[in-house]
């Protein structure tokens, strides 16, 4: 059975910081043996740039 997780990252500063943090997270999870299912960018209810990464193992 596959395990899925959804990870949320947010930043108050810039979308570039969020992009870099998301890229770093993705690379770490791939090294740990996870497969990246989806990556989505948007804003949360306080209009902060947010990314959602779905992973599975």
C-alpha distance (Angstrom), angle and dihedral (degrees) to the residues before:
residue distance angle dihedral
X1 . . .
X2 3.79 . .
X3 3.78 121.7 .
X4 3.82 117.4 -140.3
X5 3.80 126.3 -164.3
X6 3.79 132.1 -177.9
X7 3.80 115.8 -149.3
X8 3.81 121.7 -164.5
X9 3.81 123.6 -157.4
X10 3.82 124.7 -175.5
X11 3.78 135.7 179.5
X12 3.78 134.7 -170.6
X13 3.80 94.5 -158.0
X14 3.77 115.0 57.4
X15 3.76 144.7 -27.5
X16 3.83 88.6 -121.0
X17 3.82 90.1 60.7
X18 3.79 89.3 48.8
X19 3.80 91.4 49.9
X20 3.82 91.8 51.1
X21 3.83 92.5 46.5
X22 3.80 91.1 48.4
X23 3.80 91.9 49.1
X24 3.81 90.7 49.9
X25 3.83 91.2 49.7
X26 3.82 92.0 49.1
X27 3.81 92.5 50.8
X28 3.83 91.4 48.8
X29 3.80 93.0 49.6
X30 3.82 93.1 47.6
X31 3.82 89.5 52.1
X32 3.83 87.9 51.5
X33 3.81 89.9 56.5
X34 3.80 100.7 -99.5
X35 3.78 124.1 137.1
X36 3.81 117.4 -135.0
X37 3.81 109.8 -127.5
X38 3.82 102.1 175.9
X39 3.78 141.2 -9.7
X40 3.81 119.0 -161.0
X41 3.79 131.4 178.2
X42 3.78 127.0 -156.6
X43 3.79 141.3 116.6
X44 3.78 131.5 -77.5
X45 3.80 127.2 -132.1
X46 3.84 90.6 -78.7
X47 3.83 91.5 51.8
X48 3.82 92.4 -109.1
X49 3.83 115.8 148.8
X50 3.81 106.3 -102.3
X51 3.79 136.4 -177.8
X52 3.78 128.5 -159.1
X53 3.80 119.2 -157.4
X54 3.81 120.7 -169.9
X55 3.79 114.9 -158.8
X56 3.81 134.9 176.8
X57 3.76 136.4 -166.7
